């Protein structure tokens, strides 16, 4: 609003300055502003405002200077010409002098006066037309300059957009490169310590859905309307969009607690270690709900260093019986933020022969075996490693 008021003040000031020269100049300036208004102002209320400002200034200044527009009129009765200029009236005398060589006859005088009036009017019209033409040329020049300015700004915007696109493309390339390097580092270390498989324990009621549609997170199952039986109703790690996996051996402390709470059949899925570098994973050297890791940024937990930290070899941190691919903490886990297709499942372990027989028809070529009650993958890791 401040810029609009300033613009109107500029209009009024230009009209006032032009009056210093002449009233015709003032009217010419107002005419120019009128032309500029129609050509350059696009909002209707601004057009009205600017016209009111320009012509209102003209009217106000004419009142201040005691002027009104020049009007030429003829008297039909006497045949004399009256010229009204700046509020004064000059009338030709009706008295006729005796002819003389130096005296002009009344008819001739009237003709001369009429010619002078016509000439004056013609000059006034010509000056007005010249002012209008000058204003039109000024408007055309301004319009050309405006078009040039708009083109220049368009070129600048195009150049900036090209640079932004390049930056975004480079950023995307950099992110893809960093992701590739991170996954290669994880793959190389996983192969270096010879991780045999990942594991996930679940109730056997979930096997039909898992073997048909893959291993899904709680959030994905709920979103897609897949029925399932949950192990942990609390999900204290606060990440229901993550699938919990362990390396080589289940979190036997938690697994034992769940098995004791129900009389259901349980299965342990053996999953290809390629999930570690082919899927979106986060690595926790302790339980993901543990305060030592739960407060860390997720991106940090997806790093190759976080993966290496699961196998820390500080004195006293690892049991002597552990193999190189065993995480130091038996509750260390991996959260996978993508569905793990059933093609990654290499085998399914059952605790008893009866349980294996009940679900054998679902395997579809996937290897299966029974481990024995509280033995192997259904026992403690320390006991399994000693044996």
C-alpha positions as CSV (number, residue, x, y, z in Angstrom):
1,X,0.0,0.0,0.0
2,X,2.9,2.4,0.7
3,X,4.3,1.9,-2.8
4,X,0.9,2.8,-4.3
5,X,0.6,6.0,-2.3
6,X,4.2,6.9,-3.3
7,X,3.3,6.4,-6.9
8,X,0.2,8.6,-6.7
9,X,2.3,11.3,-5.1
10,X,4.7,11.1,-8.0
11,X,1.8,11.5,-10.4
12,X,0.5,14.6,-8.6
13,X,4.0,16.0,-8.4
14,X,4.7,15.6,-12.1
15,X,1.4,17.4,-12.9
16,X,2.3,20.2,-10.5
17,X,5.8,20.7,-12.0
18,X,4.4,20.8,-15.5
19,X,2.0,23.7,-14.4
20,X,5.1,25.8,-13.8
21,X,5.6,25.9,-17.5
22,X,2.0,26.2,-18.7
23,X,-1.5,24.9,-18.3
24,X,-1.2,23.1,-21.7
25,X,1.9,21.3,-20.5
26,X,0.0,20.3,-17.4
27,X,-2.9,18.9,-19.4
28,X,-0.4,17.1,-21.7
29,X,1.2,15.4,-18.7
30,X,-2.2,14.4,-17.4
31,X,-3.0,12.9,-20.8
32,X,0.3,11.0,-20.8
33,X,-0.4,9.6,-17.4
34,X,-3.9,8.6,-18.7
35,X,-2.3,6.7,-21.6
36,X,0.3,5.1,-19.3
37,X,-2.4,4.1,-16.9
38,X,-4.4,2.2,-19.6
39,X,-1.3,0.5,-21.0
40,X,0.7,-0.4,-17.8
41,X,-1.8,-0.8,-15.0
42,X,-3.6,-4.1,-15.0
43,X,-5.9,-3.9,-11.9
44,X,-9.2,-1.9,-12.5
45,X,-9.2,-0.2,-9.1
46,X,-5.7,1.0,-9.7
47,X,-6.7,2.5,-13.1
48,X,-9.5,4.4,-11.4
49,X,-7.2,5.6,-8.6
50,X,-4.5,6.8,-11.0
51,X,-7.0,8.6,-13.2
52,X,-8.6,10.3,-10.2
53,X,-5.1,11.4,-9.0
54,X,-4.0,12.8,-12.4
55,X,-7.2,14.7,-13.3
56,X,-8.0,15.6,-9.7
57,X,-4.6,17.3,-9.6
58,X,-5.4,19.2,-12.8
59,X,-8.7,20.4,-11.4
60,X,-7.2,21.4,-8.1
61,X,-4.3,23.4,-9.7
62,X,-6.7,25.2,-12.0
63,X,-8.8,26.2,-9.1
64,X,-5.7,27.4,-7.2
65,X,-4.6,29.5,-10.2
66,X,-8.1,30.8,-10.9
67,X,-8.2,29.3,-14.4
68,X,-10.7,27.5,-16.6
69,X,-10.3,26.1,-20.2
70,X,-10.1,28.5,-23.1
71,X,-13.4,28.8,-25.0
72,X,-13.9,30.8,-28.3
73,X,-17.4,31.9,-29.2
74,X,-19.1,34.0,-31.8
75,X,-22.0,36.5,-31.4
76,X,-24.6,35.8,-34.0
77,X,-26.4,39.2,-33.6
78,X,-23.6,41.8,-33.8
79,X,-21.2,39.6,-35.9
80,X,-18.4,40.4,-33.5
81,X,-15.9,37.9,-32.1
82,X,-15.5,37.5,-28.3
83,X,-12.4,35.7,-27.0
84,X,-12.5,34.5,-23.4
85,X,-8.9,34.0,-22.1
86,X,-8.0,33.4,-18.5
87,X,-11.4,34.7,-17.3
88,X,-11.2,38.1,-19.2
89,X,-13.4,39.0,-22.2
90,X,-12.2,41.2,-25.1
91,X,-15.0,42.5,-27.4
92,X,-14.5,44.2,-30.7
93,X,-15.9,47.7,-30.7
94,X,-19.1,48.3,-32.7
95,X,-18.0,51.9,-33.5
96,X,-17.0,52.3,-37.1
97,X,-14.3,54.9,-37.8
98,X,-14.0,56.7,-41.1
99,X,-12.1,54.8,-43.7
100,X,-8.5,55.7,-44.0
101,X,-5.6,54.2,-45.8
102,X,-4.3,52.8,-42.4
103,X,-7.6,51.7,-41.1
104,X,-8.9,48.1,-41.6
105,X,-12.6,47.8,-42.3
106,X,-14.8,46.1,-39.7
107,X,-15.5,43.1,-41.9
108,X,-11.8,42.7,-42.7
109,X,-10.9,43.1,-39.0
110,X,-13.5,40.4,-38.1
111,X,-11.9,38.1,-40.8
112,X,-8.5,38.7,-39.4
113,X,-9.6,38.1,-35.8
114,X,-11.3,34.9,-36.9
115,X,-8.2,33.7,-38.7
116,X,-6.1,34.5,-35.7
117,X,-8.5,32.5,-33.5
118,X,-8.5,29.6,-35.9
119,X,-4.7,29.7,-36.1
120,X,-4.5,29.8,-32.3
121,X,-7.0,26.9,-32.0
122,X,-5.1,25.0,-34.7
123,X,-1.8,25.6,-32.8
124,X,-3.4,24.4,-29.6
125,X,-4.8,21.3,-31.2
126,X,-1.5,20.6,-32.9
127,X,0.4,21.1,-29.5
128,X,-2.1,18.7,-27.8
129,X,-1.7,16.1,-30.6
130,X,2.1,16.5,-30.4
131,X,1.9,16.0,-26.6
132,X,-0.2,12.9,-27.1
133,X,2.2,11.6,-29.7
134,X,5.1,12.3,-27.4
135,X,3.2,10.5,-24.6
136,X,2.5,7.6,-26.9
137,X,6.1,7.4,-27.9
138,X,7.1,7.5,-24.2
139,X,4.6,4.7,-23.5
140,X,5.9,2.7,-26.4
141,X,9.4,3.2,-25.2
142,X,8.4,2.3,-21.6
143,X,6.5,-0.8,-22.9
144,X,9.6,-1.8,-25.0
145,X,11.8,-1.4,-21.9
146,X,9.4,-3.4,-19.8
147,X,9.3,-6.2,-22.3
148,X,13.1,-6.2,-22.4
149,X,13.2,-6.2,-18.6
150,X,10.8,-9.1,-18.5
151,X,12.8,-11.0,-21.1
152,X,16.0,-10.4,-19.1
153,X,14.3,-11.6,-15.9
154,X,13.0,-14.6,-17.7
155,X,16.5,-15.5,-19.0
156,X,17.9,-15.0,-15.4
157,X,15.1,-17.3,-14.0
158,X,15.8,-19.9,-16.7
159,X,19.5,-19.8,-15.9
160,X,18.8,-20.1,-12.1
161,X,16.4,-23.0,-12.7
162,X,19.1,-24.8,-14.8
163,X,21.6,-24.3,-12.0
164,X,19.1,-25.5,-9.4
165,X,18.4,-28.6,-11.5
166,X,22.1,-29.3,-11.8
167,X,22.6,-28.9,-8.0
168,X,19.6,-31.3,-7.4
169,X,20.9,-33.8,-9.9
170,X,24.4,-33.6,-8.4
171,X,22.9,-34.0,-4.9
172,X,20.9,-37.1,-6.0
173,X,24.0,-38.5,-7.6
174,X,26.1,-37.9,-4.5
175,X,23.4,-39.5,-2.3
176,X,23.2,-42.5,-4.6
177,X,27.0,-42.8,-4.6
178,X,27.2,-42.5,-0.8
179,X,24.5,-45.2,-0.4
180,X,26.3,-47.5,-2.8
181,X,29.6,-47.0,-0.9
182,X,27.9,-47.7,2.4
183,X,26.2,-50.9,1.2
184,X,29.5,-52.1,-0.4
185,X,31.2,-51.5,2.9
186,X,28.5,-53.5,4.8
187,X,28.7,-56.3,2.2
188,X,32.4,-56.5,2.4
189,X,32.5,-56.7,6.2
190,X,29.6,-59.2,6.3
191,X,31.6,-61.5,3.9
192,X,34.8,-60.9,5.8
193,X,33.3,-62.2,9.1
194,X,31.3,-64.9,7.1
195,X,27.8,-64.2,8.4
196,X,25.9,-67.4,7.5
197,X,22.3,-66.1,7.8
198,X,19.9,-63.7,9.5
199,X,17.0,-65.0,11.7
200,X,13.5,-64.0,12.6
201,X,11.3,-65.9,15.0
202,X,7.5,-65.9,14.6
203,X,4.4,-67.9,15.5
204,X,3.5,-70.6,13.0
205,X,0.1,-69.0,12.4
206,X,2.0,-66.2,10.5
207,X,3.7,-68.6,8.1
208,X,1.0,-68.6,5.4
209,X,1.1,-64.9,5.0
210,X,4.9,-64.6,5.2
211,X,5.6,-67.4,2.7
212,X,2.9,-65.9,0.4
213,X,3.6,-62.1,0.6
214,X,7.0,-61.9,2.3
215,X,8.0,-60.7,5.7
216,X,6.3,-57.4,6.5
217,X,6.4,-54.8,9.3
218,X,3.5,-54.2,11.6
219,X,2.8,-50.9,9.9
220,X,2.7,-52.6,6.4
221,X,0.5,-55.4,7.6
222,X,-2.0,-53.0,9.1
223,X,-2.0,-50.8,6.0
224,X,-2.5,-53.7,3.6
225,X,-5.0,-55.5,5.8
226,X,-2.9,-58.6,6.4
227,X,-3.9,-60.6,9.4
228,X,-1.1,-61.5,11.7
229,X,-0.3,-62.4,15.4
230,X,2.0,-60.0,17.1
231,X,4.7,-61.0,19.5
232,X,5.3,-57.7,21.2
233,X,2.2,-55.7,21.9
234,X,4.2,-52.8,23.3
235,X,6.9,-52.3,20.6
236,X,9.0,-50.3,23.0
237,X,11.5,-49.3,20.3
238,X,8.8,-47.1,18.7
239,X,9.5,-48.2,15.2
240,X,6.5,-50.4,14.0
241,X,7.7,-49.8,10.4
242,X,10.8,-51.9,11.0
243,X,11.2,-55.7,10.8
244,X,13.4,-57.1,13.6
245,X,16.1,-59.5,12.6
246,X,19.0,-61.0,14.4
247,X,22.4,-62.2,13.1
248,X,23.0,-65.9,13.0
249,X,21.1,-66.6,16.3
250,X,17.7,-65.3,17.7
251,X,17.5,-63.0,20.7
252,X,17.1,-66.1,22.8
253,X,16.2,-64.3,26.0
254,X,13.2,-62.6,24.4
255,X,12.3,-65.7,22.4
256,X,12.2,-67.9,25.5
257,X,9.9,-65.4,27.3
258,X,7.4,-65.4,24.4
259,X,7.4,-69.2,24.1
260,X,6.7,-69.6,27.8
261,X,3.7,-67.2,27.5
262,X,1.9,-69.2,24.9
263,X,1.4,-72.8,24.0
264,X,1.6,-72.0,20.3
265,X,4.0,-73.5,17.7
266,X,6.9,-71.3,16.8
267,X,9.2,-71.1,13.8
268,X,12.6,-69.5,13.1
269,X,13.2,-68.2,9.6
270,X,16.7,-68.4,8.2
271,X,17.1,-65.4,5.9
272,X,19.8,-64.6,3.3
273,X,22.5,-62.2,4.7
274,X,22.2,-60.2,1.4
275,X,19.3,-58.3,3.1
276,X,22.0,-56.4,5.0
277,X,23.2,-54.6,1.9
278,X,20.2,-54.9,-0.5
279,X,17.5,-53.5,1.8
280,X,17.1,-50.4,3.9
281,X,18.5,-51.5,7.3
282,X,19.5,-49.9,10.6
283,X,22.0,-51.6,12.9
284,X,21.7,-51.7,16.7
285,X,24.5,-53.1,18.9
286,X,21.9,-53.5,21.6
287,X,18.2,-54.0,21.7
288,X,16.7,-51.2,19.6
289,X,14.6,-50.0,22.6
290,X,17.8,-49.7,24.7
291,X,18.5,-46.1,25.7
292,X,22.1,-46.5,24.6
293,X,21.1,-46.6,21.0
294,X,17.4,-45.6,20.8
295,X,18.2,-41.9,21.1
296,X,20.7,-42.0,18.2
297,X,19.7,-40.5,14.8
298,X,18.3,-43.1,12.5
299,X,20.8,-42.2,9.7
300,X,23.7,-42.9,12.0
301,X,22.3,-46.3,12.8
302,X,22.2,-47.1,9.1
303,X,25.9,-46.5,8.7
304,X,28.6,-49.1,8.1
305,X,30.2,-48.1,11.3
306,X,27.0,-48.9,13.2
307,X,27.1,-52.3,11.6
308,X,30.7,-52.9,12.7
309,X,29.9,-51.7,16.2
310,X,27.7,-54.8,16.6
311,X,30.8,-56.9,16.7
312,X,32.9,-54.8,19.1
313,X,35.9,-56.8,20.4
314,X,36.8,-54.8,23.5
315,X,38.1,-56.9,26.4
316,X,35.2,-58.3,28.4
317,X,32.6,-57.3,25.8
318,X,32.4,-60.7,24.1
319,X,32.1,-64.2,25.4
320,X,35.1,-66.4,24.5
321,X,32.8,-69.0,22.8
322,X,31.3,-66.6,20.3
323,X,32.1,-66.9,16.7
324,X,33.4,-64.0,14.7
325,X,30.0,-63.3,13.1
326,X,28.1,-63.3,16.4
327,X,27.2,-59.8,17.7
328,X,28.7,-59.1,21.1
329,X,25.3,-58.4,22.7
330,X,22.8,-61.3,22.3
331,X,20.0,-58.8,22.0
332,X,21.6,-56.8,19.2
333,X,19.2,-56.5,16.3
334,X,18.7,-55.2,12.8
335,X,15.6,-53.2,11.7
336,X,14.6,-53.6,8.1
337,X,12.4,-50.8,6.7
338,X,11.3,-52.7,3.6
339,X,9.3,-55.9,3.0
340,X,11.6,-58.9,2.8
341,X,10.3,-61.1,0.0
342,X,9.9,-64.8,0.7
343,X,12.7,-65.4,-1.9
344,X,15.1,-64.3,0.8
345,X,14.0,-67.1,3.1
346,X,16.4,-70.0,2.9
347,X,15.0,-72.3,5.5
348,X,12.5,-72.7,8.3
349,X,13.3,-74.3,11.7
350,X,10.6,-75.9,13.9
351,X,11.0,-77.0,17.5
352,X,9.3,-80.3,17.1
353,X,8.6,-82.9,14.3
354,X,4.8,-82.4,14.9
355,X,5.0,-78.7,14.2
356,X,7.1,-79.3,11.1
357,X,4.6,-81.8,9.8
358,X,1.6,-79.4,10.4
359,X,3.2,-76.7,8.2
360,X,5.2,-78.7,5.8
361,X,2.6,-78.2,3.0
362,X,3.4,-74.4,3.1
363,X,7.1,-74.7,2.4
364,X,6.9,-74.8,-1.4
365,X,10.4,-76.0,-1.9
366,X,11.9,-74.1,1.1
367,X,14.1,-76.3,3.3
368,X,12.7,-77.1,6.7
369,X,14.0,-79.0,9.8
370,X,13.2,-79.4,13.4
371,X,15.8,-78.4,16.1
372,X,14.5,-80.2,19.1
373,X,12.8,-78.9,22.3
374,X,15.0,-76.1,23.8
375,X,17.8,-77.0,21.5
376,X,19.7,-75.4,18.7
377,X,18.0,-72.2,17.6
378,X,15.4,-72.8,20.3
379,X,18.0,-72.9,23.1
380,X,20.5,-70.4,24.4
381,X,23.3,-69.0,22.2
382,X,26.0,-69.7,24.8
383,X,25.0,-73.4,25.0
384,X,24.7,-73.7,21.2
385,X,28.2,-72.2,20.7
386,X,29.8,-74.4,23.3
387,X,28.3,-77.5,21.7
